[in-house]
Amino acid sequence: MATPTNTCEDCHFFELDYSEDTEASTGICRRYPPNAIAADVSSFWPTVDIDDWCGEYQVSGGPA
């Protein structure tokens, strides 16, 4: 299987997370509104690795 080249790191919806270390390899995907937690009053965006990928990739800086 070929390695995908359109990874989260280069996606318009990806936001790098520096909260844990300065060489972050994870971030959040802001493609959709945050997911609500039924038993809690909080919500969250999915955490993804920079080399993850999905079928909804859009070039960073491209149309949202």
C-alpha positions as YAML, in Angstrom:
chain: A
units: angstrom
residues:
- id: 1
  name: MET
  ca: [0.00, 0.00, 0.00]
- id: 2
  name: ALA
  ca: [1.32, 3.44, -0.91]
- id: 3
  name: THR
  ca: [2.02, 5.99, 1.80]
- id: 4
  name: PRO
  ca: [-0.54, 8.83, 1.73]
- id: 5
  name: THR
  ca: [0.96, 12.23, 0.97]
- id: 6
  name: ASN
  ca: [-2.03, 14.33, 2.06]
- id: 7
  name: THR
  ca: [-1.47, 14.08, 5.79]
- id: 8
  name: CYS
  ca: [-3.04, 15.99, 8.66]
- id: 9
  name: GLU
  ca: [0.13, 18.05, 9.10]
- id: 10
  name: ASP
  ca: [-0.54, 19.81, 5.77]
- id: 11
  name: CYS
  ca: [-4.33, 19.98, 6.06]
- id: 12
  name: HIS
  ca: [-6.30, 23.21, 6.32]
- id: 13
  name: PHE
  ca: [-8.27, 21.86, 9.31]
- id: 14
  name: PHE
  ca: [-5.26, 20.74, 11.39]
- id: 15
  name: GLU
  ca: [-4.01, 22.70, 14.41]
- id: 16
  name: LEU
  ca: [-0.69, 21.64, 15.92]
- id: 17
  name: ASP
  ca: [-0.73, 21.05, 19.69]
- id: 18
  name: TYR
  ca: [2.30, 22.42, 21.54]
- id: 19
  name: SER
  ca: [0.78, 21.98, 25.01]
- id: 20
  name: GLU
  ca: [2.87, 18.92, 25.94]
- id: 21
  name: ASP
  ca: [6.23, 19.51, 24.24]
- id: 22
  name: THR
  ca: [7.92, 21.79, 21.71]
- id: 23
  name: GLU
  ca: [8.35, 19.04, 19.11]
- id: 24
  name: ALA
  ca: [4.67, 18.26, 18.83]
- id: 25
  name: SER
  ca: [3.60, 15.37, 16.64]
- id: 26
  name: THR
  ca: [-0.11, 15.62, 17.41]
- id: 27
  name: GLY
  ca: [-2.79, 18.20, 16.97]
- id: 28
  name: ILE
  ca: [-6.52, 18.61, 16.62]
- id: 29
  name: CYS
  ca: [-8.76, 18.27, 13.60]
- id: 30
  name: ARG
  ca: [-11.23, 21.14, 13.25]
- id: 31
  name: ARG
  ca: [-13.06, 19.77, 10.19]
- id: 32
  name: TYR
  ca: [-16.32, 19.47, 12.14]
- id: 33
  name: PRO
  ca: [-17.66, 21.02, 15.37]
- id: 34
  name: PRO
  ca: [-16.30, 19.51, 18.58]
- id: 35
  name: ASN
  ca: [-17.70, 16.19, 19.79]
- id: 36
  name: ALA
  ca: [-19.88, 16.46, 22.89]
- id: 37
  name: ILE
  ca: [-19.40, 14.07, 25.78]
- id: 38
  name: ALA
  ca: [-22.83, 12.89, 26.95]
- id: 39
  name: ALA
  ca: [-21.87, 12.28, 30.60]
- id: 40
  name: ASP
  ca: [-19.97, 15.56, 30.84]
- id: 41
  name: VAL
  ca: [-20.54, 19.20, 29.97]
- id: 42
  name: SER
  ca: [-17.43, 19.49, 27.82]
- id: 43
  name: SER
  ca: [-16.60, 18.85, 24.21]
- id: 44
  name: PHE
  ca: [-13.45, 18.18, 22.21]
- id: 45
  name: TRP
  ca: [-12.01, 18.08, 18.71]
- id: 46
  name: PRO
  ca: [-10.44, 14.77, 17.68]
- id: 47
  name: THR
  ca: [-6.72, 14.41, 18.39]
- id: 48
  name: VAL
  ca: [-4.71, 13.26, 15.37]
- id: 49
  name: ASP
  ca: [-1.06, 12.58, 14.59]
- id: 50
  name: ILE
  ca: [0.69, 14.74, 12.01]
- id: 51
  name: ASP
  ca: [1.07, 11.73, 9.72]
- id: 52
  name: ASP
  ca: [-2.59, 10.61, 9.95]
- id: 53
  name: TRP
  ca: [-4.84, 11.14, 6.95]
- id: 54
  name: CYS
  ca: [-8.50, 10.98, 5.96]
- id: 55
  name: GLY
  ca: [-10.71, 11.38, 2.92]
- id: 56
  name: GLU
  ca: [-11.57, 15.01, 3.66]
- id: 57
  name: TYR
  ca: [-8.09, 16.51, 3.32]
- id: 58
  name: GLN
  ca: [-7.88, 20.07, 2.04]
- id: 59
  name: VAL
  ca: [-4.65, 21.90, 1.25]
- id: 60
  name: SER
  ca: [-3.64, 24.23, 4.06]
- id: 61
  name: GLY
  ca: [-4.69, 27.76, 3.16]
- id: 62
  name: GLY
  ca: [-7.27, 26.41, 0.69]
- id: 63
  name: PRO
  ca: [-11.03, 26.97, 0.79]
- id: 64
  name: ALA
  ca: [-12.84, 25.75, 3.91]
...
